[in-house]
Amino acid sequence: MLELSISDPEKLSKVTHALSSKVRLNMIKLLNKENLNVHQLSDALQIPVSTTASHVRVLEEANLILTELRPASRGAMKVCTRNFDDIHILLNSTNKSSKNDLKNYELEMPIGQFVDFQVAPTCGMANQEKLLIPEDEPVYFYSPERIHTQLIWTRKGFLEYKFPIVIAPDATIKEMQFSLEICSEAPNHDHNWPSDITVWVNNVDIGTWTSPGDYGDRPGKLNPKYWAETTSTQYGTLKVWKISNENTMIDDFQLSNVTLNDVNVQRKDYVTFKIGIKEDAVHKGGMNIFGKEFGDFEQDIKLNIKFE
């Protein structure tokens, strides 16, 4: 989700200007279905290529789309990808709502700091310099080197993490949020490779999300050179799970009816976060989890708690 605020007028103005054109809105609609190059957008919208390129530049500067130069029969072509599903705009930054008055606790957990796991080939770990362990050898997931990993992949099983909750004993948690970059795990990569990925909080199943595929059509923005030159997984999607007193959401869409009361967080000084593939999943497409030095998003696994 793209977060905008009246307190950052330059960024807000850039995005609202980009969305003020019907042509550019139609471009985003087209990119909702598939990635397209400038010539394909020009043909679909029936406007000159030069005009299309100008509109693409505006959307790119507003960070609403990503572009990549790829080889073509004549030189190179610019391929466009939509960057966000949702935009949230905060127009009143002075008179905050009661939700914004809540206190905030945040902790980022390195992806290699798992406390328990089950994995199966294809599986492995890598960092900015090399493959950390021999590929497809689950026993090496016990190696101390795992704390340095920036990319973990497995076709089966789970990874479990334990986050300390360092807030006042009498605090009341109102919302708990986890976020990380993730995708499916296919041989090399495959954009059409669904995987049913489930999250458990304190051993409670809070819902299953189906990852559409394993992305490798371009290098991840943060990937080291040695990895960018491979045909393997390159980047994922940033997903956000949010548990409140009402339900559990994923990217602001309801995922389940599980609430904070169901996961019993109020009387604990830690919370467990487990992510994996169920044995009875319909789509057993595995998963890739990205650290802050791999993929597109500079973060590990983030916990965010709002409390009063």
One Martini backbone bead per residue (centre of mass of N, CA, C, O) as a GRO file, in nm:
protein
  308
    1MET     BB    1   0.097   0.036   0.021
    2LEU     BB    2   0.032   0.375  -0.030
    3GLU     BB    3   0.155   0.640   0.168
    4LEU     BB    4  -0.020   0.947   0.240
    5SER     BB    5   0.040   1.307   0.316
    6ILE     BB    6  -0.003   1.642   0.396
    7SER     BB    7   0.299   1.655   0.518
    8ASP     BB    8   0.370   1.556   0.200
    9PRO     BB    9   0.308   1.747  -0.067
   10GLU     BB   10   0.497   1.650  -0.294
   11LYS     BB   11   0.408   1.354  -0.308
   12LEU     BB   12   0.103   1.403  -0.329
   13SER     BB   13   0.110   1.573  -0.591
   14LYS     BB   14   0.236   1.363  -0.778
   15VAL     BB   15   0.010   1.150  -0.755
   16THR     BB   16  -0.242   1.322  -0.820
   17HIS     BB   17  -0.141   1.406  -1.097
   18ALA     BB   18  -0.118   1.118  -1.218
   19LEU     BB   19  -0.445   1.068  -1.154
   20SER     BB   20  -0.577   1.314  -1.339
   21SER     BB   21  -0.562   1.113  -1.584
   22LYS     BB   22  -0.732   0.908  -1.797
   23VAL     BB   23  -0.497   0.778  -1.939
   24ARG     BB   24  -0.343   0.683  -1.683
   25LEU     BB   25  -0.576   0.514  -1.570
   26ASN     BB   26  -0.586   0.321  -1.816
   27MET     BB   27  -0.304   0.211  -1.778
   28ILE     BB   28  -0.352   0.081  -1.500
   29LYS     BB   29  -0.573  -0.110  -1.594
   30LEU     BB   30  -0.391  -0.268  -1.792
   31LEU     BB   31  -0.172  -0.343  -1.561
   32ASN     BB   32  -0.363  -0.532  -1.394
   33LYS     BB   33  -0.327  -0.779  -1.606
   34GLU     BB   34  -0.039  -0.675  -1.734
   35ASN     BB   35   0.257  -0.644  -1.873
   36LEU     BB   36   0.376  -0.350  -2.058
   37ASN     BB   37   0.471  -0.181  -2.321
   38VAL     BB   38   0.467   0.114  -2.483
   39HIS     BB   39   0.350   0.005  -2.751
   40GLN     BB   40   0.110  -0.148  -2.628
   41LEU     BB   41  -0.021   0.099  -2.497
   42SER     BB   42  -0.054   0.262  -2.754
   43ASP     BB   43  -0.242   0.062  -2.899
   44ALA     BB   44  -0.467   0.038  -2.679
   45LEU     BB   45  -0.510   0.375  -2.671
   46GLN     BB   46  -0.461   0.526  -2.937
   47ILE     BB   47  -0.163   0.658  -2.914
   48PRO     BB   48   0.119   0.795  -2.922
   49VAL     BB   49   0.429   0.702  -2.821
   50SER     BB   50   0.522   0.976  -2.708
   51THR     BB   51   0.277   1.012  -2.520
   52THR     BB   52   0.307   0.753  -2.362
   53ALA     BB   53   0.591   0.810  -2.248
   54SER     BB   54   0.504   1.060  -2.087
   55HIS     BB   55   0.299   0.915  -1.900
   56VAL     BB   56   0.495   0.707  -1.785
   57ARG     BB   57   0.682   0.911  -1.646
   58VAL     BB   58   0.475   1.015  -1.441
   59LEU     BB   59   0.417   0.739  -1.303
   60GLU     BB   60   0.712   0.683  -1.227
   61GLU     BB   61   0.763   0.941  -1.048
   62ALA     BB   62   0.513   0.842  -0.854
   63ASN     BB   63   0.547   0.519  -0.813
   64LEU     BB   64   0.307   0.353  -0.972
   65ILE     BB   65   0.540   0.249  -1.157
   66LEU     BB   66   0.744   0.013  -1.320
   67THR     BB   67   1.057   0.000  -1.504
   68GLU     BB   68   1.207  -0.191  -1.789
   69LEU     BB   69   1.477  -0.280  -1.975
   70ARG     BB   70   1.452  -0.471  -2.279
   71PRO     BB   71   1.512  -0.672  -2.516
   72ALA     BB   72   1.491  -0.625  -2.873
   73SER     BB   73   1.487  -0.637  -3.211
   74ARG     BB   74   1.509  -0.307  -3.159
   75GLY     BB   75   1.689  -0.291  -2.909
   76ALA     BB   76   1.474  -0.147  -2.666
   77MET     BB   77   1.228  -0.199  -2.405
   78LYS     BB   78   0.963  -0.067  -2.207
   79VAL     BB   79   0.853  -0.212  -1.909
   80CYS     BB   80   0.542  -0.226  -1.732
   81THR     BB   81   0.457  -0.197  -1.371
   82ARG     BB   82   0.260  -0.226  -1.120
   83ASN     BB   83   0.306  -0.118  -0.766
   84PHE     BB   84  -0.002  -0.082  -0.654
   85ASP     BB   85  -0.320  -0.149  -0.491
   86ASP     BB   86  -0.296   0.091  -0.272
   87ILE     BB   87  -0.427   0.409  -0.131
   88HIS     BB   88  -0.329   0.627   0.143
   89ILE     BB   89  -0.486   0.933   0.274
   90LEU     BB   90  -0.370   1.190   0.490
   91LEU     BB   91  -0.534   1.505   0.562
   92ASN     BB   92  -0.529   1.484   0.893
   93SER     BB   93  -0.245   1.568   1.108
   94THR     BB   94  -0.376   1.713   1.374
   95ASN     BB   95  -0.664   1.565   1.404
   96LYS     BB   96  -0.656   1.292   1.559
   97SER     BB   97  -0.747   0.995   1.597
   98SER     BB   98  -0.768   0.748   1.822
   99LYS     BB   99  -0.582   0.557   1.660
  100ASN     BB  100  -0.340   0.772   1.645
  101ASP     BB  101  -0.307   0.774   1.973
  102LEU     BB  102  -0.162   0.534   1.972
  103LYS     BB  103   0.074   0.328   2.050
  104ASN     BB  104   0.409   0.208   1.942
  105TYR     BB  105   0.537  -0.120   1.841
  106GLU     BB  106   0.861  -0.217   1.698
  107LEU     BB  107   0.989  -0.509   1.508
  108GLU     BB  108   1.279  -0.659   1.351
  109MET     BB  109   1.321  -0.979   1.191
  110PRO     BB  110   1.540  -1.182   1.096
  111ILE     BB  111   1.497  -1.452   0.880
  112GLY     BB  112   1.727  -1.638   1.038
  113GLN     BB  113   1.562  -1.627   1.341
  114PHE     BB  114   1.459  -1.903   1.372
  115VAL     BB  115   1.320  -2.158   1.610
  116ASP     BB  116   1.169  -2.317   1.375
  117PHE     BB  117   1.142  -2.610   1.143
  118GLN     BB  118   1.028  -2.710   0.803
  119VAL     BB  119   1.189  -2.873   0.526
  120ALA     BB  120   1.208  -2.905   0.154
  121PRO     BB  121   1.269  -2.987  -0.142
  122THR     BB  122   1.329  -2.698  -0.241
  123CYS     BB  123   1.620  -2.571  -0.056
  124GLY     BB  124   1.748  -2.261   0.105
  125MET     BB  125   2.031  -2.020   0.131
  126ALA     BB  126   2.104  -1.658   0.110
  127ASN     BB  127   2.326  -1.389   0.034
  128GLN     BB  128   2.526  -1.128  -0.082
  129GLU     BB  129   2.766  -1.359  -0.152
  130LYS     BB  130   2.605  -1.649  -0.105
  131LEU     BB  131   2.558  -1.962  -0.048
  132LEU     BB  132   2.520  -2.083   0.273
  133ILE     BB  133   2.414  -2.365   0.176
  134PRO     BB  134   2.340  -2.657   0.076
  135GLU     BB  135   2.129  -2.753  -0.147
  136ASP     BB  136   1.878  -2.966  -0.035
  137GLU     BB  137   1.973  -2.951   0.295
  138PRO     BB  138   1.799  -2.939   0.581
  139VAL     BB  139   2.019  -2.970   0.812
  140TYR     BB  140   2.149  -2.674   0.756
  141PHE     BB  141   1.925  -2.508   0.920
  142TYR     BB  142   2.106  -2.538   1.193
  143SER     BB  143   2.298  -2.336   1.116
  144PRO     BB  144   2.449  -2.042   1.224
  145GLU     BB  145   2.442  -1.901   0.934
  146ARG     BB  146   2.134  -1.827   0.921
  147ILE     BB  147   2.158  -1.526   1.039
  148HIS     BB  148   2.268  -1.419   0.734
  149THR     BB  149   2.022  -1.437   0.579
  150GLN     BB  150   1.820  -1.311   0.271
  151LEU     BB  151   1.724  -1.606   0.165
  152ILE     BB  152   1.434  -1.828   0.165
  153TRP     BB  153   1.366  -2.175   0.067
  154THR     BB  154   1.061  -2.385   0.016
  155ARG     BB  155   0.824  -2.650  -0.059
  156LYS     BB  156   0.795  -2.704   0.253
  157GLY     BB  157   0.650  -2.619   0.548
  158PHE     BB  158   0.825  -2.410   0.802
  159LEU     BB  159   0.848  -2.096   0.987
  160GLU     BB  160   0.962  -1.984   1.317
  161TYR     BB  161   0.889  -1.705   1.536
  162LYS     BB  162   1.011  -1.488   1.815
  163PHE     BB  163   0.850  -1.210   1.970
  164PRO     BB  164   0.900  -0.958   2.166
  165ILE     BB  165   0.704  -0.782   2.427
  166VAL     BB  166   0.786  -0.434   2.505
  167ILE     BB  167   0.548  -0.356   2.732
  168ALA     BB  168   0.330  -0.267   2.939
  169PRO     BB  169   0.143  -0.472   3.143
  170ASP     BB  170  -0.125  -0.264   3.120
  171ALA     BB  171  -0.148  -0.292   2.831
  172THR     BB  172  -0.357  -0.252   2.532
  173ILE     BB  173  -0.415  -0.434   2.261
  174LYS     BB  174  -0.543  -0.335   1.925
  175GLU     BB  175  -0.294  -0.416   1.725
  176MET     BB  176  -0.155  -0.659   1.485
  177GLN     BB  177   0.148  -0.661   1.273
  178PHE     BB  178   0.260  -0.826   0.972
  179SER     BB  179   0.562  -0.814   0.756
  180LEU     BB  180   0.653  -0.936   0.415
  181GLU     BB  181   0.851  -1.084   0.169
  182ILE     BB  182   0.681  -1.290  -0.086
  183CYS     BB  183   0.670  -1.623  -0.247
  184SER     BB  184   0.694  -1.867  -0.437
  185GLU     BB  185   0.829  -2.217  -0.525
  186ALA     BB  186   1.003  -2.274  -0.814
  187PRO     BB  187   1.153  -2.376  -1.075
  188ASN     BB  188   1.332  -2.115  -1.065
  189HIS     BB  189   1.057  -1.977  -1.231
  190ASP     BB  190   0.690  -1.885  -1.187
  191HIS     BB  191   0.409  -1.684  -1.228
  192ASN     BB  192   0.236  -1.970  -1.247
  193TRP     BB  193   0.255  -2.055  -0.895
  194PRO     BB  194   0.065  -2.162  -0.671
  195SER     BB  195   0.038  -2.082  -0.304
  196ASP     BB  196  -0.055  -2.197   0.014
  197ILE     BB  197  -0.025  -1.954   0.271
  198THR     BB  198   0.026  -1.981   0.618
  199VAL     BB  199  -0.073  -1.828   0.933
  200TRP     BB  200   0.060  -1.831   1.271
  201VAL     BB  201  -0.057  -1.720   1.599
  202ASN     BB  202   0.002  -1.881   1.864
  203ASN     BB  203  -0.105  -2.145   1.695
  204VAL     BB  204  -0.304  -1.973   1.518
  205ASP     BB  205  -0.507  -1.977   1.252
  206ILE     BB  206  -0.546  -1.676   1.042
  207GLY     BB  207  -0.475  -1.779   0.744
  208THR     BB  208  -0.497  -1.802   0.376
  209TRP     BB  209  -0.268  -1.737   0.110
  210THR     BB  210  -0.243  -1.699  -0.247
  211SER     BB  211   0.021  -1.731  -0.432
  212PRO     BB  212   0.069  -1.682  -0.770
  213GLY     BB  213   0.406  -1.676  -0.762
  214ASP     BB  214   0.739  -1.683  -0.913
  215TYR     BB  215   0.974  -1.421  -0.937
  216GLY     BB  216   1.203  -1.367  -1.255
  217ASP     BB  217   1.196  -1.129  -1.490
  218ARG     BB  218   1.371  -0.970  -1.274
  219PRO     BB  219   1.561  -0.807  -1.077
  220GLY     BB  220   1.605  -0.726  -0.778
  221LYS     BB  221   1.677  -0.424  -0.635
  222LEU     BB  222   1.878  -0.573  -0.397
  223ASN     BB  223   2.040  -0.761  -0.555
  224PRO     BB  224   2.302  -0.924  -0.620
  225LYS     BB  225   2.485  -0.991  -0.894
  226TYR     BB  226   2.502  -1.305  -0.877
  227TRP     BB  227   2.182  -1.332  -0.862
  228ALA     BB  228   2.080  -1.157  -1.105
  229GLU     BB  229   2.223  -1.377  -1.315
  230THR     BB  230   2.004  -1.564  -1.260
  231THR     BB  231   1.700  -1.791  -1.287
  232SER     BB  232   1.588  -1.716  -1.026
  233THR     BB  233   1.456  -1.588  -0.779
  234GLN     BB  234   1.403  -1.216  -0.720
  235TYR     BB  235   1.102  -1.156  -0.608
  236GLY     BB  236   0.824  -1.011  -0.432
  237THR     BB  237   0.561  -0.961  -0.198
  238LEU     BB  238   0.409  -0.731   0.006
  239LYS     BB  239   0.280  -0.842   0.315
  240VAL     BB  240  -0.018  -0.778   0.535
  241TRP     BB  241  -0.093  -0.863   0.869
  242LYS     BB  242  -0.408  -0.795   1.054
  243ILE     BB  243  -0.493  -0.779   1.400
  244SER     BB  244  -0.802  -0.751   1.570
  245ASN     BB  245  -1.111  -0.724   1.740
  246GLU     BB  246  -1.262  -0.825   1.461
  247ASN     BB  247  -1.007  -0.929   1.272
  248THR     BB  248  -0.841  -1.047   0.971
  249MET     BB  249  -0.599  -0.897   0.760
  250ILE     BB  250  -0.500  -0.851   0.404
  251ASP     BB  251  -0.436  -0.573   0.264
  252ASP     BB  252  -0.737  -0.474   0.362
  253PHE     BB  253  -0.844  -0.773   0.359
  254GLN     BB  254  -1.034  -1.017   0.449
  255LEU     BB  255  -0.934  -1.339   0.591
  256SER     BB  256  -1.070  -1.350   0.889
  257ASN     BB  257  -1.222  -1.400   1.229
  258VAL     BB  258  -0.971  -1.349   1.374
  259THR     BB  259  -0.862  -1.240   1.692
  260LEU     BB  260  -0.690  -1.127   1.959
  261ASN     BB  261  -0.834  -1.319   2.156
  262ASP     BB  262  -0.762  -1.586   2.000
  263VAL     BB  263  -0.429  -1.533   2.029
  264ASN     BB  264  -0.340  -1.440   2.309
  265VAL     BB  265  -0.165  -1.140   2.376
  266GLN     BB  266  -0.215  -0.991   2.660
  267ARG     BB  267  -0.041  -1.232   2.849
  268LYS     BB  268   0.229  -1.176   2.683
  269ASP     BB  269   0.599  -1.142   2.612
  270TYR     BB  270   0.519  -1.297   2.344
  271VAL     BB  271   0.527  -1.390   1.984
  272THR     BB  272   0.421  -1.618   1.744
  273PHE     BB  273   0.550  -1.677   1.402
  274LYS     BB  274   0.397  -1.871   1.143
  275ILE     BB  275   0.512  -1.998   0.816
  276GLY     BB  276   0.331  -2.198   0.558
  277ILE     BB  277   0.260  -2.537   0.446
  278LYS     BB  278   0.018  -2.741   0.426
  279GLU     BB  279  -0.045  -3.074   0.382
  280ASP     BB  280  -0.360  -2.997   0.264
  281ALA     BB  281  -0.295  -2.829   0.040
  282VAL     BB  282  -0.376  -2.747  -0.277
  283HIS     BB  283  -0.120  -2.546  -0.303
  284LYS     BB  284   0.220  -2.672  -0.324
  285GLY     BB  285   0.441  -2.395  -0.386
  286GLY     BB  286   0.574  -2.274  -0.166
  287MET     BB  287   0.859  -2.053  -0.047
  288ASN     BB  288   0.975  -1.710  -0.032
  289ILE     BB  289   1.202  -1.526   0.181
  290PHE     BB  290   1.284  -1.184   0.243
  291GLY     BB  291   1.524  -0.967   0.302
  292LYS     BB  292   1.675  -0.643   0.317
  293GLU     BB  293   1.895  -0.759   0.068
  294PHE     BB  294   1.636  -0.859  -0.092
  295GLY     BB  295   1.466  -0.774  -0.354
  296ASP     BB  296   1.237  -0.481  -0.308
  297PHE     BB  297   1.240  -0.480   0.020
  298GLU     BB  298   1.376  -0.303   0.309
  299GLN     BB  299   1.310  -0.590   0.485
  300ASP     BB  300   1.198  -0.790   0.712
  301ILE     BB  301   1.025  -0.896   0.984
  302LYS     BB  302   0.741  -0.719   1.086
  303LEU     BB  303   0.642  -0.573   1.395
  304ASN     BB  304   0.318  -0.423   1.486
  305ILE     BB  305   0.201  -0.238   1.775
  306LYS     BB  306  -0.110  -0.132   1.907
  307PHE     BB  307  -0.151   0.075   2.205
  308GLU     BB  308  -0.284   0.174   2.562
   0.00000   0.00000   0.00000
